[in-house]
Amino acid sequence: MASAILLLFYFFSVTSVVLSYPSMDYHRGVDCRDYKDALSKTFLFYEAQRSGKLPDSQRVKWRKDSGLSDGETVNIIVHVVFCGHSRMILEKDPVRICRGLKELRLLTLGVAGRRSVVLQVDLSGGYHDAGDNVKFGFPMAYSITLLAWSVVEYGDFLQKAEELQNAHEAIRWGTDFLLKAHTGPNELWVQVGDANADHMCWERPEDMDTPRTAYKVDKDNPGSDVAGETAAALAASSIVFRDADPAYAKRLLASAQQLFEFADNYRGRYSDAVPAACPFYCSYSGYKDELLWAATWLYKATNDEAYLRYILNSADDFGGYKSYSASTWTLDWDNKFAGAQILLAQTYLLGNTKFKAQKNWADKFVCSTLPGLSTTEVTITPGGLLFTKPASNFQYVTSTAFLLMIYAKYLRKSSSQLYCNHMPVSTHTLSSFSKQQVDYILGTNPSNMSYMIGFGSKFPKRLHHRASSIPSIHVHPANISCRDGWQFFAETTENPNILTGALVGGPDIFDIYQDARWNFEQSEPTNYINAPLVGLLAELYGVNAVPCKKLKDGENAEPSAADGVSKI
């Protein structure tokens, strides 16, 4: 008996644990060609979610222009001035901007060297967040951050899949809007549309007649969380465009730095300043996670040690143990601690030992998500799906799988070892768990159904999505009013417009999915469910792209030395 115990002790001391997860008859590998197909379809979903003037390259043809007048109800006062002899500037504070130029002389134009003019704010563009027609800046910025992170980590795999350009366009459609929404050093427009009024209607984006009220945060009504998240999105995106469009990347970074200063200097929860954001996207976790998240992405984008000092000086308050609660063990549109810790753990793995605590916190997050290794009870459905919450559960599945896949990559690149409860855990365990979650979404589940719309032969047909469920403007050119649209909501027929690439909210804790338009918790797609899936699909395709072969039943692909080349 003693020998057996010693043998077991020796085994666990030198061997990484490789866990097995539920493997039932329906669990089979997904062909890497299918990962490429799913990846391609994901970007079509973002095109269907676009607001604004659609480009000629628009591939989702059942959508048309919408929200072209967004922002026109808002006026801002700017000043026309001349700095030096020839440079004209539109700026709220012309004296300040002129002082930043080499020619310091402010020429007289009108009274006191300035002439006030009124401009309308252009808030067209951007994305509708889900199945409604409101533009919420907080989850939109989060989605853009994760899309950008996917490109930063797996841009070479996206290029191999011939999807890098589509990824750039998906990100840029969001960042162009975020740049327009940043109308002053301490001013950011964070929502377009009265959500309560919008939810009283069931109508196409092209027919919107509900109030398109615009809401902002500023120094008197701060929103550190939304400003911080927007800074993170722009900073991450600046890395994406650094080589492809250096001038644009520079503009993104400048706006990100200014927004971070605004978020840090004028602190407050944006949902206190903009009550209209609740109950839809209230800031439940506060703003400390976004300040940490933004500072981390700004460091990645600039290599400026000042951001690292900011993080270290704020570590106990912003990212220490006392900041953690049960809700911290996930990454979502509201809570960014886990994402920041994974990024900061990479900084440690690259040699900066000052971030050992952040590495430990990242380890704790990863271990907390793995069945059989977590000190807390992780809920796994009978079919093998990570289950966090009944409403839109797939958002937690895709974000968690994304973080585990990236962390496995960081560990492999640095030849580092993960320990959970003092037991070594292989990177294969992390990546195969992530793969299993993706395969579940794509059809290896008890229902043998893909939860990505348009992928495979069986997928949900009755999404909680206005544009998808109402006949397109091509088929029915006449206006469909707010009230008239409800007839399409009430119908039990399939949605007339296929929302290709969208992920629904997902099945319940018993792997049961009810395909019904009224069942918004399960049938409503959102931008942030899809965003981390881009990186997951790129990795799963990329590691098997050459050669591309059908996997055997139960076989899991283990990422190899062909891991994507990170830009950070």
C-alpha positions in Angstrom: 0.0 0.0 0.0 2.8 2.4 0.9 4.6 1.6 -2.3 1.4 2.3 -4.2 1.1 5.7 -2.5 4.7 6.5 -3.2 4.2 5.5 -6.9 1.2 7.8 -7.1 3.1 10.6 -5.5 5.9 10.2 -8.0 3.5 10.1 -10.9 1.7 13.4 -10.0 5.1 15.1 -9.2 6.5 14.5 -12.7 3.5 14.1 -15.0 1.0 16.8 -16.1 -2.6 15.9 -15.5 -4.6 15.3 -18.6 -8.3 15.3 -17.8 -11.0 13.5 -19.7 -14.3 15.3 -20.2 -17.7 13.8 -21.1 -17.3 11.7 -24.3 -20.6 10.3 -25.5 -21.6 8.8 -28.8 -22.3 12.2 -30.4 -18.8 13.6 -29.5 -16.8 13.5 -32.6 -14.1 15.8 -33.9 -15.0 18.7 -36.2 -13.2 18.7 -39.5 -10.8 21.6 -39.7 -12.4 22.7 -42.9 -15.5 23.2 -40.9 -13.7 25.5 -38.5 -12.7 27.6 -41.5 -16.3 27.6 -42.7 -17.6 28.6 -39.3 -14.9 31.4 -39.1 -16.0 32.8 -42.4 -19.7 32.8 -41.3 -18.9 34.6 -38.1 -17.9 37.8 -40.0 -21.1 37.6 -42.0 -23.0 38.0 -38.7 -21.2 41.2 -38.0 -22.2 42.6 -41.4 -25.8 41.8 -40.6 -25.5 43.8 -37.3 -24.2 46.9 -39.0 -25.9 50.3 -38.5 -25.4 53.2 -40.8 -24.6 53.6 -44.5 -23.7 50.1 -45.7 -20.7 49.9 -48.1 -20.8 48.5 -51.6 -18.9 45.5 -50.3 -21.8 44.5 -48.0 -22.3 40.7 -48.4 -25.5 40.4 -46.4 -27.9 41.7 -49.0 -31.1 41.6 -47.1 -29.9 44.4 -44.9 -30.1 48.1 -46.0 -29.0 51.5 -44.6 -30.3 52.4 -41.1 -29.8 55.0 -38.4 -28.4 57.5 -40.8 -29.6 60.4 -38.7 -28.3 59.1 -35.4 -26.8 62.0 -33.4 -28.6 64.7 -35.3 -30.7 65.6 -32.2 -27.4 66.5 -30.4 -25.6 69.8 -31.0 -22.1 70.6 -29.8 -20.4 74.1 -29.8 -17.0 74.3 -31.3 -14.8 77.2 -32.3 -13.1 78.1 -35.6 -9.7 79.5 -35.0 -6.4 80.0 -36.9 -3.2 78.9 -35.4 -0.2 80.7 -36.9 -0.8 81.9 -40.4 -2.8 79.2 -42.1 -4.0 76.3 -39.9 -7.7 76.3 -39.2 -8.9 74.1 -36.3 -12.3 73.0 -35.1 -11.9 72.5 -31.4 -13.8 73.1 -28.2 -10.7 74.6 -26.6 -8.7 76.3 -29.4 -6.2 78.0 -27.1 -5.1 74.7 -25.7 -4.8 73.0 -29.0 -2.9 76.0 -30.5 -0.4 76.0 -27.7 0.5 72.5 -28.7 1.7 73.6 -32.1 5.0 75.1 -33.0 3.3 78.4 -34.1 1.9 79.7 -30.9 0.4 82.9 -32.3 -3.4 82.8 -32.2 -4.7 85.1 -35.0 -7.9 87.0 -34.4 -11.0 85.7 -35.9 -14.2 87.2 -34.6 -14.4 88.0 -30.9 -11.4 87.1 -28.8 -9.8 85.1 -31.6 -12.6 82.6 -32.1 -16.0 82.2 -33.7 -18.5 79.8 -32.2 -20.3 77.4 -34.6 -22.8 74.7 -33.9 -22.2 71.2 -35.3 -24.4 68.2 -35.2 -22.8 65.0 -33.8 -22.6 62.2 -36.3 -23.4 59.0 -34.5 -24.3 56.9 -37.5 -22.5 53.6 -38.0 -21.5 51.1 -35.4 -23.3 47.9 -34.4 -26.7 47.0 -33.0 -25.8 44.9 -30.0 -28.2 42.0 -30.3 -31.7 41.4 -31.6 -32.9 44.9 -31.1 -32.0 48.2 -32.8 -30.2 50.1 -29.9 -26.5 50.9 -30.1 -25.0 50.3 -26.6 -21.4 51.6 -26.5 -20.3 49.5 -23.5 -20.9 46.0 -25.0 -19.9 47.2 -28.4 -16.5 48.3 -27.3 -16.0 45.0 -25.4 -16.8 43.1 -28.6 -14.3 45.2 -30.5 -11.6 44.6 -27.9 -12.1 40.8 -28.1 -12.2 40.9 -31.9 -8.9 42.9 -31.9 -7.4 40.5 -29.4 -8.2 37.6 -31.7 -6.4 39.3 -34.6 -3.4 40.2 -32.3 -3.0 36.6 -31.3 -4.1 34.7 -34.5 -3.7 37.2 -37.3 -1.5 34.7 -39.2 -4.1 32.0 -39.0 -6.8 34.4 -40.1 -4.6 35.3 -43.1 -4.2 31.6 -43.8 -7.9 31.2 -43.7 -8.3 34.2 -46.0 -10.4 36.0 -43.4 -7.9 38.7 -42.1 -9.4 41.4 -44.3 -12.9 40.6 -43.1 -11.6 40.7 -39.5 -10.1 44.1 -40.1 -13.4 45.4 -41.6 -15.4 44.1 -38.7 -13.1 45.8 -36.2 -12.9 49.0 -38.2 -16.7 49.3 -38.5 -16.8 49.4 -34.7 -13.7 51.6 -34.2 -14.8 54.2 -36.7 -18.0 54.6 -34.6 -16.1 54.8 -31.3 -13.8 57.5 -32.7 -16.9 59.5 -33.8 -18.4 59.0 -30.4 -15.4 60.5 -28.7 -16.2 64.2 -29.3 -14.0 65.8 -26.7 -11.1 65.0 -24.3 -13.7 64.4 -21.6 -16.7 63.5 -23.6 -17.9 60.1 -25.0 -21.3 59.2 -26.4 -22.2 55.8 -25.0 -25.7 54.9 -26.3 -28.0 55.7 -29.2 -31.6 54.8 -28.9 -34.2 54.7 -26.1 -34.0 51.1 -25.2 -37.4 51.0 -23.4 -39.1 52.5 -26.4 -37.2 50.3 -28.8 -38.3 47.2 -26.9 -41.9 48.2 -27.2 -41.6 47.8 -30.9 -40.7 44.9 -33.2 -39.5 46.5 -36.4 -36.6 46.4 -38.9 -33.6 48.7 -38.4 -34.5 50.3 -41.8 -38.0 51.3 -40.4 -37.0 52.6 -37.0 -39.3 55.4 -35.7 -38.5 55.1 -32.0 -36.6 57.9 -30.3 -32.9 57.8 -31.2 -31.9 59.6 -28.0 -28.2 59.9 -27.6 -26.5 59.6 -24.2 -23.1 60.7 -23.1 -20.6 60.7 -20.2 -18.4 63.7 -19.4 -16.4 65.1 -16.5 -19.6 66.2 -14.7 -21.3 62.8 -15.4 -18.4 60.4 -15.6 -18.3 56.8 -16.9 -14.9 55.3 -16.1 -16.1 51.8 -17.1 -17.4 52.6 -20.6 -14.5 55.1 -21.2 -12.0 52.5 -20.0 -13.5 49.8 -22.2 -13.5 52.1 -25.2 -9.9 52.9 -24.5 -9.1 49.2 -24.4 -10.9 48.6 -27.7 -9.0 51.4 -29.4 -5.7 50.5 -28.0 -6.0 46.8 -28.9 -7.2 47.8 -32.4 -4.2 50.1 -32.8 -2.0 47.0 -32.6 -4.2 45.3 -35.3 -3.7 48.2 -37.7 -0.1 49.1 -36.8 1.2 47.6 -40.1 -1.9 47.7 -42.3 -2.7 51.3 -41.7 -0.2 53.2 -39.5 -1.9 56.5 -39.7 -5.2 55.0 -38.5 -3.4 53.1 -35.8 -1.9 56.3 -34.5 -5.3 57.9 -34.4 -6.8 55.0 -32.5 -4.0 55.1 -30.0 -4.2 58.8 -29.4 -7.9 58.5 -28.7 -7.4 55.5 -26.4 -4.8 57.4 -24.3 -7.1 60.4 -24.0 -10.1 58.3 -23.0 -8.0 56.5 -20.4 -7.0 59.8 -18.9 -10.7 60.8 -18.8 -11.7 57.5 -17.2 -9.0 57.7 -14.6 -9.3 61.4 -13.7 -13.1 61.5 -13.5 -14.2 58.3 -11.9 -17.7 56.9 -11.7 -20.0 54.2 -13.0 -21.5 55.1 -16.4 -24.9 53.6 -15.5 -25.2 56.2 -12.7 -24.6 58.9 -15.3 -26.8 57.2 -17.9 -29.7 55.5 -16.1 -31.2 54.6 -19.5 -28.5 51.9 -19.8 -30.2 49.9 -17.1 -31.4 47.2 -16.8 -29.9 46.3 -20.1 -26.2 47.0 -19.6 -25.8 48.3 -16.0 -22.2 48.4 -14.8 -22.5 45.9 -12.0 -18.8 45.2 -11.4 -17.9 48.9 -11.3 -15.1 50.5 -13.1 -11.9 49.3 -11.6 -11.7 46.3 -13.9 -12.0 48.5 -17.0 -9.2 50.8 -15.7 -7.0 47.8 -15.2 -8.0 46.4 -18.6 -7.4 49.7 -20.4 -4.0 50.2 -18.8 -3.0 46.7 -19.7 -4.0 47.1 -23.4 -2.3 50.6 -23.5 0.9 49.0 -22.2 0.7 46.3 -24.9 0.1 49.0 -27.5 2.9 51.4 -26.4 5.4 49.5 -24.2 5.2 52.6 -22.0 6.4 51.6 -18.5 4.1 54.3 -17.0 1.1 52.0 -17.6 2.9 49.1 -15.9 3.6 51.3 -12.9 -0.1 52.3 -12.9 -1.1 48.7 -12.8 1.3 47.8 -10.1 0.4 50.8 -7.9 -3.3 49.9 -8.3 -2.8 46.1 -8.0 -4.3 45.5 -4.6 -7.2 47.8 -5.2 -8.0 47.1 -8.8 -6.9 43.5 -9.3 -6.0 41.9 -5.9 -7.7 39.2 -4.0 -10.1 41.6 -2.3 -11.5 42.5 -5.7 -12.5 39.0 -6.4 -15.9 37.4 -5.8 -17.7 34.5 -7.4 -18.7 36.7 -10.3 -15.1 37.5 -11.1 -14.4 34.0 -12.4 -15.5 34.8 -15.9 -15.0 37.4 -18.7 -18.0 39.2 -20.0 -19.1 42.7 -21.2 -19.2 43.8 -17.6 -16.3 42.2 -15.8 -12.8 42.3 -17.3 -10.6 41.2 -14.4 -10.0 37.7 -15.8 -9.0 39.0 -19.2 -6.6 41.6 -17.7 -4.9 38.9 -15.5 -4.4 36.6 -18.5 -2.7 39.4 -20.4 -0.6 40.5 -17.4 0.4 36.9 -16.8 1.9 36.9 -20.3 4.0 39.9 -19.2 5.3 37.8 -16.3 6.0 34.8 -18.6 7.9 37.1 -20.9 10.3 37.9 -18.0 8.8 40.7 -15.9 8.8 39.1 -12.5 7.0 42.1 -10.9 3.8 40.5 -12.2 4.1 37.2 -10.4 0.9 38.0 -8.4 -1.0 38.5 -11.7 0.3 35.2 -12.9 -1.0 33.6 -9.8 -4.4 35.2 -10.3 -4.5 34.0 -13.9 -3.7 30.5 -12.7 -6.5 30.6 -10.2 -9.0 31.7 -12.9 -7.9 29.0 -15.3 -8.0 26.3 -12.6 -11.4 27.5 -11.4 -12.9 26.7 -14.8 -11.7 23.2 -15.2 -13.9 20.3 -14.0 -12.2 18.2 -11.5 -9.6 20.8 -10.6 -11.6 23.7 -9.4 -11.8 24.5 -5.7 -15.3 25.7 -6.5 -18.0 23.6 -8.2 -17.9 24.1 -12.0 -21.2 23.3 -13.6 -21.0 21.1 -16.7 -24.2 19.9 -18.5 -24.6 16.2 -19.2 -23.5 16.9 -22.7 -20.3 18.6 -21.6 -21.1 22.3 -21.9 -19.8 24.8 -19.4 -22.8 26.3 -17.8 -22.7 29.7 -16.0 -26.1 31.4 -16.3 -29.4 30.6 -17.9 -29.5 33.8 -20.0 -27.1 33.9 -22.9 -24.9 31.2 -21.5 -22.8 30.9 -24.6 -21.2 34.3 -23.9 -19.4 32.8 -20.9 -18.6 29.6 -22.8 -16.9 31.4 -25.7 -15.0 33.9 -23.5 -13.8 31.2 -21.1 -12.7 28.9 -23.9 -10.9 31.8 -25.5 -9.0 32.7 -22.4 -8.0 29.0 -21.8 -6.8 28.6 -25.4 -4.7 31.8 -25.2 -3.3 30.9 -21.8 -2.3 27.5 -23.1 -0.5 29.2 -25.9 1.3 31.6 -23.5 2.4 28.7 -21.4 3.7 26.7 -24.3 5.6 29.6 -25.7 7.4 30.2 -22.4 7.8 26.5 -21.6 5.9 27.2 -18.3 3.9 24.8 -16.2 0.4 25.3 -14.8 -0.4 23.9 -11.4 -3.9 23.4 -10.0 -4.2 22.3 -6.4 -0.5 21.5 -6.5 -0.9 19.2 -9.5 0.7 20.0 -12.8 -1.9 20.4 -15.6 -0.9 20.1 -19.3 -1.7 22.7 -21.9 -3.4 19.9 -23.8 -6.0 19.9 -21.0 -6.7 23.6 -21.5 -6.8 23.5 -25.3 -8.9 20.3 -25.5 -11.4 21.6 -23.1 -11.7 24.8 -25.2 -12.0 22.7 -28.3 -14.7 20.6 -26.8 -16.8 23.7 -26.0 -16.4 24.9 -29.6 -17.3 21.5 -31.0 -20.4 21.4 -28.7 -21.5 24.8 -30.2 -20.9 23.5 -33.8 -23.0 20.3 -33.3 -21.3 17.7 -31.2 -24.0 17.8 -28.6 -27.0 15.7 -27.5 -29.3 17.5 -30.0 -26.8 17.0 -32.9 -27.6 20.6 -33.8 -25.3 23.5 -34.6 -26.0 26.6 -32.5 -24.3 28.7 -35.2 -26.9 29.9 -37.7 -26.3 28.7 -41.2 -23.6 26.2 -40.1 -24.5 22.6 -40.9 -27.8 21.2 -41.9 -29.6 21.7 -38.5 -29.6 24.9 -36.6 -32.1 27.3 -34.8 -34.6 28.9 -37.2 -36.6 31.2 -34.9 -34.2 33.7 -33.5 -35.2 36.5 -31.2 -33.9 39.1 -33.7 -36.0 41.8 -35.3 -34.2 42.2 -38.6 -34.0 38.5 -39.2 -37.6 37.7 -38.3 -39.3 40.4 -40.4 -39.4 40.2 -44.3 -36.5 42.2 -45.7 -37.0 45.5 -47.3 -36.3 43.8 -50.7 -39.3 41.5 -50.2 -41.5 44.0 -48.5 -40.5 47.5 -49.5 -43.4 49.2 -47.6 -42.8 50.4 -44.1 -43.6 48.0 -41.3 -44.5 50.0 -38.2 -43.7 49.4 -34.6 -47.0 47.8 -33.9 -47.4 45.9 -37.2 -44.1 44.2 -36.6 -45.4 42.2 -33.7 -47.3 39.9 -36.0 -44.0 38.5 -37.2 -42.8 38.1 -33.6 -45.9 36.0 -32.8 -45.6 33.7 -35.8 -44.1 30.3 -35.3 -42.7 30.0 -38.8 -39.0 30.2 -39.5 -37.2 33.6 -39.7 -37.3 34.7 -43.3 -33.8 36.1 -43.3 -31.0 33.7 -42.2 -28.7 35.5 -39.8 -25.6 33.5 -41.0 -22.9 33.1 -38.4 -24.8 34.2 -35.4 -24.6 32.2 -32.2 -27.8 32.0 -30.1 -27.8 32.2 -26.3 -27.5 28.4 -26.0 -29.3 25.5 -24.3 -30.2 25.1 -20.6 -28.4 23.2 -17.9 -30.0 20.0 -19.2 -28.8 20.6 -22.8 -32.3 21.5 -23.9 -32.9 24.2 -26.4 -36.3 25.6 -27.2 -36.3 27.2 -30.7 -38.9 30.0 -30.1 -38.7 33.7 -30.9 -40.1 34.6 -27.5 -37.4 32.6 -25.7 -34.8 35.5 -25.7 -32.6 33.9 -23.0 -31.8 31.1 -25.4 -32.6 32.4 -28.9 -31.2 35.9 -29.0 -27.7 36.4 -30.6 -25.3 39.1 -29.4 -22.1 40.6 -30.8 -20.2 39.6 -27.7 -21.1 35.9 -27.9 -19.4 35.7 -31.3 -16.4 37.9 -30.6 -14.2 35.4 -28.7 -15.2 32.6 -31.1 -13.2 34.3 -33.8 -9.9 33.6 -32.0 -11.0 30.1 -31.1 -11.9 29.2 -34.6 -8.8 30.7 -36.0 -6.6 28.7 -33.7 -8.5 25.4 -34.3 -8.3 25.9 -38.0 -4.7 27.2 -38.0 -3.1 24.3 -36.1 -4.6 21.8 -38.5 -4.6 23.8 -41.7 -1.7 21.8 -43.1 -2.5 19.0 -43.4 -6.3 19.4 -43.1 -7.8 16.0 -42.2 -10.9 14.6 -40.7 -10.5 13.9 -37.0 -11.6 10.5 -35.7 -14.4 10.1 -33.2 -13.3 11.5 -29.8 -10.0 12.8 -31.1 -8.9 16.2 -30.0 -6.5 18.4 -31.9 -3.6 19.6 -29.8 -2.1 23.0 -30.9 1.5 22.5 -31.9 4.5 24.6 -32.5 2.5 26.2 -35.3 0.8 28.4 -32.7 -0.2 31.8 -34.0 2.4 34.6 -33.8 1.3 37.1 -31.2 1.8 40.8 -31.9 2.2 41.6 -28.2 
